[in-house]
Amino acid sequence: MSAVNHFTHGPLTPLLAYVMSCIGSMLGLRLTAQAHASRGASRVRWLIGAAISIGGTGIWVMHFIGMMGFEVEGTQIKYDVWLTVASAVVAIVVVGTGLFLVSYGGGRLLALLGGGLLTGLGVASMHYLGMYAMNMSAHVSYDRKVVGASVAIAVIAATVALWFTMRVKRPIWIAGAALVMGVAVSGMHYTGMYAMLVTVDAEPSAVPGADAIDFLVPLMTVISLITLTMLLMVILSPSEEELHEDAELVARLELRRRANQQPQHYPAPTPLHPRPAQRQPVQRQPAQQQPVQQQPAQQRPVQRQPARPQPVFGAPVPDPQPILETPTSPQQQGFPQDSPRSKTRRR
């Protein structure tokens, strides 16, 4: 086992790595806050930018800046180009997946835990894939306990970072959260590096790959320029509060425009000397004629006259004369009626 030095250039590389991790985390949190205030394709673009900032600058660039100070006595260190590029892609993809899960998960606890677990495992995979990309004339092994501790740190740090993306909105809170995320990412990196055990070969051989100065420095410069470009975009873009104010202003203008399009009804002016009210002629409606209901004519009974007896020998028979009633009382017979006085005298 040979001596491994993680701080070849002194505190310069760890401090620079921590600063880059804080910058990437801060920019990523700012982009996620902008994404929550947007909708549709704009929201997707902001989340992709946040994944590049956190995964690319905050994690991958920090990792390889720390690797610039890594040195093993007795062997030369070079890097596999394709594995190194793949580690950067893994970092961006897993962080983006976690951001999309949390952003479209509605803030649910299950989405947060699932996104944190996936992102943490992805970040740990990126770290060990980048370490596997190192070529040296030596045998490399790892302490399993320390590796497990580094993976746990990665999962916890990723979960906290995703929680920050949902809750942190104000600039001062974003800055504080970025400092915490920088500590977590740096701690995970150096814990994983401490788990590595290197044994140099007895007979050193030629090491394939690209030097760190020739390959890593240009790649980190490109990613840093992309990060600065997105930082300028965030600075020039309106904040969430400004977006809400613009939306309210547009809504007020729309209401005013609709109100102006509707016809206005103004009351007629009242004269100084009002005229007497003119009587309106009463319009009589013609009386409605009720339909006459015709009653059916009553049929009168036909009085039949008694048939006249026909003459036996052709002589006419006279009509029957009414029979006179014979008077029964003296008055009816024409005699005078005695008065009561004459009756008493007779007695």
C-alpha positions as CSV (number, residue, x, y, z in Angstrom):
1,M,0.0,0.0,0.0
2,S,1.4,3.4,-1.1
3,A,0.9,6.8,0.3
4,V,-2.2,8.6,-1.0
5,N,-2.3,12.4,-0.9
6,H,-5.7,14.1,-1.3
7,F,-4.4,17.7,-0.9
8,T,-1.4,18.0,-3.2
9,H,-2.0,21.7,-3.8
10,G,-2.9,22.4,-0.2
11,P,-6.3,23.8,0.7
12,L,-6.7,25.4,-2.8
13,T,-8.5,22.4,-4.4
14,P,-10.9,21.6,-1.6
15,L,-11.9,25.3,-1.2
16,L,-12.3,25.8,-4.9
17,A,-14.3,22.6,-5.1
18,Y,-16.6,23.7,-2.3
19,V,-17.1,27.1,-3.9
20,M,-18.1,25.5,-7.2
21,S,-20.5,23.2,-5.5
22,C,-22.1,26.1,-3.7
23,I,-22.4,28.1,-6.9
24,G,-23.9,25.2,-8.8
25,S,-26.4,24.5,-6.0
26,M,-27.4,28.1,-5.6
27,L,-28.0,28.5,-9.3
28,G,-29.9,25.2,-9.4
29,L,-32.2,26.3,-6.5
30,R,-32.8,29.6,-8.2
31,L,-33.8,27.8,-11.4
32,T,-36.1,25.5,-9.7
33,A,-37.8,28.4,-8.0
34,Q,-38.3,29.9,-11.5
35,A,-39.6,26.6,-12.7
36,H,-42.3,26.5,-10.0
37,A,-43.5,29.9,-11.1
38,S,-43.8,28.8,-14.8
39,R,-46.0,26.4,-16.7
40,G,-45.7,24.2,-19.8
41,A,-42.5,24.0,-21.8
42,S,-41.0,26.9,-19.9
43,R,-41.1,24.9,-16.7
44,V,-39.4,22.0,-18.4
45,R,-36.6,24.2,-19.6
46,W,-36.0,25.7,-16.2
47,L,-35.8,22.3,-14.6
48,I,-33.3,21.1,-17.2
49,G,-31.2,24.1,-16.5
50,A,-31.4,23.3,-12.8
51,A,-30.3,19.7,-13.4
52,I,-27.2,20.9,-15.4
53,S,-26.4,23.4,-12.6
54,I,-26.7,21.0,-9.7
55,G,-25.6,17.8,-11.4
56,G,-23.0,19.3,-13.7
57,T,-21.4,22.2,-11.8
58,G,-22.4,21.5,-8.2
59,I,-21.5,17.8,-8.2
60,W,-19.4,16.7,-11.2
61,V,-17.2,19.8,-11.5
62,M,-16.7,19.8,-7.8
63,H,-15.7,16.1,-7.9
64,F,-13.0,16.6,-10.5
65,I,-11.7,19.8,-9.0
66,G,-11.1,17.7,-5.9
67,M,-9.5,15.0,-8.0
68,M,-7.0,17.6,-9.3
69,G,-5.4,17.5,-5.9
70,F,-5.3,13.7,-5.7
71,E,-1.9,12.0,-6.1
72,V,-0.4,8.5,-5.5
73,E,3.3,8.1,-5.0
74,G,5.0,5.9,-7.5
75,T,2.5,6.0,-10.4
76,Q,1.1,8.4,-12.9
77,I,-2.7,9.1,-13.0
78,K,-4.6,9.5,-16.2
79,Y,-8.3,9.5,-17.1
80,D,-10.5,7.5,-19.5
81,V,-12.2,10.1,-21.6
82,W,-15.5,8.2,-22.3
83,L,-16.0,7.0,-18.7
84,T,-15.4,10.6,-17.5
85,V,-17.9,12.0,-19.9
86,A,-20.4,9.2,-18.9
87,S,-20.0,10.2,-15.2
88,A,-21.0,13.8,-16.1
89,V,-24.0,12.6,-18.0
90,V,-25.0,10.3,-15.1
91,A,-24.8,13.2,-12.7
92,I,-27.0,15.5,-14.8
93,V,-29.6,12.8,-15.6
94,V,-30.1,11.5,-12.1
95,V,-30.4,15.0,-10.6
96,G,-32.9,16.0,-13.4
97,T,-34.9,12.9,-12.7
98,G,-35.2,13.7,-9.0
99,L,-36.1,17.3,-9.8
100,F,-38.9,16.2,-12.2
101,L,-40.3,13.7,-9.7
102,V,-40.5,16.3,-6.9
103,S,-41.7,19.1,-9.1
104,Y,-44.5,17.1,-10.7
105,G,-45.2,15.0,-7.6
106,G,-47.2,17.8,-5.9
107,G,-44.9,18.0,-2.9
108,R,-45.9,14.6,-1.6
109,L,-43.6,12.8,0.8
110,L,-43.4,9.7,-1.3
111,A,-42.2,11.6,-4.3
112,L,-39.6,13.4,-2.2
113,L,-38.2,10.2,-0.7
114,G,-38.2,8.4,-4.0
115,G,-36.5,11.3,-5.7
116,G,-33.9,11.6,-2.9
117,L,-33.1,7.9,-3.0
118,L,-32.8,7.8,-6.8
119,T,-30.7,11.0,-6.9
120,G,-28.5,9.9,-4.0
121,L,-27.7,6.5,-5.6
122,G,-27.1,8.2,-8.9
123,V,-24.7,10.8,-7.4
124,A,-22.8,7.9,-5.6
125,S,-22.6,6.0,-8.9
126,M,-21.2,9.1,-10.6
127,H,-18.6,9.5,-8.0
128,Y,-17.3,5.9,-8.1
129,L,-17.6,5.8,-11.9
130,G,-15.4,8.9,-12.0
131,M,-12.9,7.2,-9.7
132,Y,-13.0,4.1,-11.9
133,A,-12.1,6.3,-14.8
134,M,-8.7,6.9,-13.3
135,N,-5.9,4.8,-14.8
136,M,-2.8,4.1,-12.8
137,S,-0.2,1.4,-12.5
138,A,-1.6,0.2,-9.2
139,H,-4.3,-2.0,-7.7
140,V,-7.3,-0.1,-6.3
141,S,-9.7,-1.5,-3.6
142,Y,-12.3,0.1,-1.3
143,D,-13.3,-0.2,2.3
144,R,-17.0,-1.3,2.2
145,K,-18.0,0.4,5.4
146,V,-16.7,3.7,4.3
147,V,-18.3,3.2,0.9
148,G,-21.7,2.5,2.6
149,A,-21.2,5.7,4.7
150,S,-20.5,7.7,1.6
151,V,-23.7,6.4,-0.2
152,A,-25.8,7.2,2.9
153,I,-24.4,10.7,2.9
154,A,-25.2,11.0,-0.8
155,V,-28.8,9.9,-0.3
156,I,-29.4,12.2,2.7
157,A,-27.8,15.1,0.9
158,A,-29.9,14.5,-2.3
159,T,-33.1,14.3,-0.3
160,V,-32.3,17.5,1.6
161,A,-31.4,19.2,-1.7
162,L,-34.7,18.2,-3.3
163,W,-36.6,19.4,-0.2
164,F,-34.8,22.8,-0.6
165,T,-36.0,23.0,-4.2
166,M,-39.6,22.8,-3.0
167,R,-39.5,25.1,0.0
168,V,-36.8,27.7,-0.6
169,K,-37.9,30.7,-2.6
170,R,-36.2,33.9,-1.2
171,P,-32.6,34.7,-2.2
172,I,-31.2,34.7,1.3
173,W,-32.7,31.2,2.0
174,I,-31.4,30.0,-1.3
175,A,-27.9,31.2,-0.4
176,G,-28.1,29.4,3.0
177,A,-29.4,26.2,1.4
178,A,-26.6,26.3,-1.2
179,L,-23.9,26.5,1.6
180,V,-25.4,23.4,3.2
181,M,-25.6,21.5,-0.1
182,G,-21.9,22.4,-0.7
183,V,-20.9,20.9,2.6
184,A,-22.9,17.7,1.9
185,V,-21.5,17.2,-1.6
186,S,-17.9,17.9,-0.5
187,G,-18.3,15.6,2.5
188,M,-19.6,12.8,0.3
189,H,-16.7,13.2,-2.1
190,Y,-13.9,13.1,0.4
191,T,-15.6,10.2,2.3
192,G,-15.6,8.2,-0.9
193,M,-12.0,9.1,-1.6
194,Y,-11.0,8.0,1.9
195,A,-12.5,4.6,1.2
196,M,-10.1,4.0,-1.7
197,L,-7.0,1.8,-0.9
198,V,-4.2,1.9,-3.5
199,T,-1.4,-0.6,-4.0
200,V,1.2,0.3,-6.5
201,D,2.5,-2.3,-8.8
202,A,6.1,-3.6,-8.3
203,E,7.0,-2.9,-11.9
204,P,5.2,0.3,-13.1
205,S,4.0,0.2,-16.7
206,A,2.7,2.7,-19.2
207,V,-0.6,4.3,-18.2
208,P,-3.2,4.9,-21.0
209,G,-5.6,7.8,-21.0
210,A,-5.6,11.6,-21.0
211,D,-3.9,13.9,-18.5
212,A,-6.0,15.9,-16.2
213,I,-4.7,19.2,-17.4
214,D,-5.2,18.3,-21.1
215,F,-8.7,16.9,-20.7
216,L,-10.4,17.9,-17.4
217,V,-9.6,21.6,-17.5
218,P,-11.2,22.3,-20.9
219,L,-14.2,20.2,-20.0
220,M,-14.7,22.0,-16.7
221,T,-14.3,25.3,-18.4
222,V,-17.1,24.6,-20.8
223,I,-19.4,23.5,-18.1
224,S,-18.5,26.6,-16.0
225,L,-19.3,28.9,-19.0
226,I,-22.7,27.2,-19.4
227,T,-23.3,27.7,-15.7
228,L,-22.5,31.4,-16.0
229,T,-24.8,31.8,-19.0
230,M,-27.7,30.3,-17.1
231,L,-26.8,32.6,-14.1
232,L,-27.1,35.6,-16.4
233,M,-30.5,34.3,-17.7
234,V,-31.7,33.9,-14.1
235,I,-30.6,37.4,-13.2
236,L,-32.3,38.9,-16.2
237,S,-35.5,36.9,-15.9
238,P,-38.3,38.2,-13.6
239,S,-38.7,36.6,-10.1
240,E,-41.7,34.7,-8.9
241,E,-43.2,37.8,-7.2
242,E,-42.7,39.9,-10.4
243,L,-44.4,37.2,-12.4
244,H,-47.5,37.3,-10.1
245,E,-47.6,41.1,-10.3
246,D,-47.5,40.9,-14.1
247,A,-50.3,38.4,-14.1
248,E,-52.5,40.6,-11.9
249,L,-51.7,43.6,-14.1
250,V,-52.7,41.7,-17.2
251,A,-55.9,40.5,-15.6
252,R,-56.9,44.1,-14.6
253,L,-56.2,45.4,-18.1
254,E,-58.3,42.6,-19.6
255,L,-61.2,43.5,-17.3
256,R,-60.9,47.2,-18.2
257,R,-60.9,46.4,-21.9
258,R,-64.0,44.3,-21.6
259,A,-65.7,47.0,-19.6
260,N,-64.9,49.6,-22.3
261,Q,-66.3,47.4,-25.0
262,Q,-69.7,47.2,-23.3
263,P,-72.2,50.0,-24.3
264,Q,-72.7,52.6,-21.7
265,H,-76.3,53.7,-20.9
266,Y,-76.4,57.3,-19.5
267,P,-79.6,58.7,-18.0
268,A,-81.4,61.5,-19.9
269,P,-80.8,65.0,-18.5
270,T,-83.7,66.5,-16.5
271,P,-85.0,69.9,-17.9
272,L,-85.0,73.0,-15.6
273,H,-88.8,73.6,-16.2
274,P,-90.4,70.3,-16.5
275,R,-93.4,70.1,-18.8
276,P,-96.8,68.8,-17.5
277,A,-97.2,65.2,-18.2
278,Q,-99.3,64.5,-21.2
279,R,-102.2,62.2,-20.8
280,Q,-101.9,59.2,-22.9
281,P,-105.1,58.4,-24.9
282,V,-106.8,55.4,-23.4
283,Q,-107.0,52.7,-25.9
284,R,-110.2,50.8,-25.5
285,Q,-110.1,47.3,-26.4
286,P,-113.2,46.0,-28.4
287,A,-115.5,43.9,-26.3
288,Q,-115.1,40.3,-27.1
289,Q,-118.3,38.8,-28.4
290,Q,-119.3,35.8,-26.5
291,P,-120.4,33.0,-28.7
292,V,-124.2,32.5,-28.5
293,Q,-125.1,29.0,-27.4
294,Q,-128.2,28.0,-29.2
295,Q,-130.5,25.9,-27.0
296,P,-132.4,23.1,-28.7
297,A,-136.1,24.1,-29.4
298,Q,-138.5,22.5,-27.0
299,Q,-141.1,20.4,-28.8
300,R,-144.6,21.4,-27.7
301,P,-147.0,18.5,-27.2
302,V,-149.6,18.4,-30.1
303,Q,-153.2,18.7,-28.8
304,R,-155.4,16.4,-30.7
305,Q,-159.0,17.4,-31.2
306,P,-161.6,14.7,-30.8
307,A,-162.7,13.3,-34.0
308,R,-166.2,14.3,-35.3
309,P,-168.7,11.6,-35.8
310,Q,-169.5,11.1,-39.4
311,P,-173.1,11.3,-40.5
312,V,-174.8,8.1,-41.2
313,F,-176.8,9.2,-44.1
314,G,-174.6,12.2,-45.2
315,A,-176.3,14.9,-43.0
316,P,-173.9,17.2,-41.2
317,V,-173.7,16.8,-37.4
318,P,-173.6,20.1,-35.4
319,D,-170.7,20.8,-33.0
320,P,-171.4,19.8,-29.5
321,Q,-172.6,22.8,-27.3
322,P,-171.4,23.3,-23.8
323,I,-173.9,22.1,-21.2
324,L,-175.0,24.9,-18.9
325,E,-174.8,24.1,-15.2
326,T,-178.1,24.4,-13.3
327,P,-178.0,27.0,-10.5
328,T,-178.1,25.4,-7.1
329,S,-178.2,28.5,-4.8
330,P,-181.0,31.2,-4.7
331,Q,-178.5,33.8,-5.7
332,Q,-177.5,31.8,-8.8
333,Q,-181.3,31.4,-9.6
334,G,-181.9,35.2,-9.5
335,F,-183.8,35.5,-6.2
336,P,-182.8,38.3,-3.8
337,Q,-181.0,37.3,-0.6
338,D,-182.6,38.1,2.8
339,S,-180.8,40.5,5.0
340,P,-180.1,39.6,8.6
341,R,-182.7,42.2,9.8
342,S,-185.5,40.7,7.9
343,K,-184.7,37.4,9.4
344,T,-185.1,38.7,12.9
345,R,-188.4,40.3,12.1
346,R,-189.8,37.1,10.9
347,R,-188.9,35.5,14.1
